[in-house]
């Protein structure tokens, strides 16, 4: 075997070992977290989303309406960006191809 082949196999083994260690760590963390909430995936997901601020308590109708309007504005912006791109794609002029004998 050449030196490059040995080095590449060694690098591959190191990457595989690191990936395995990370997978074991993630599995242990997930198992521990699920164990602490009584093996309820939905409870764990809810706690995670509350911890990162994705889910906020809505106490009044105004809070709820403001939240919904924010989502509506995001959908509108996404549409205003996506529609012109889609329109250009649909109305693209086909290239003319000439065949040679």
HELIX and SHEET records of a PDB file:
HELIX    1   1 UNK A    3  UNK A   36  1                                  34    
HELIX    2   2 UNK A   41  UNK A   51  1                                  11    
HELIX    3   3 UNK A   61  UNK A   90  1                                  30    
END                                                                             
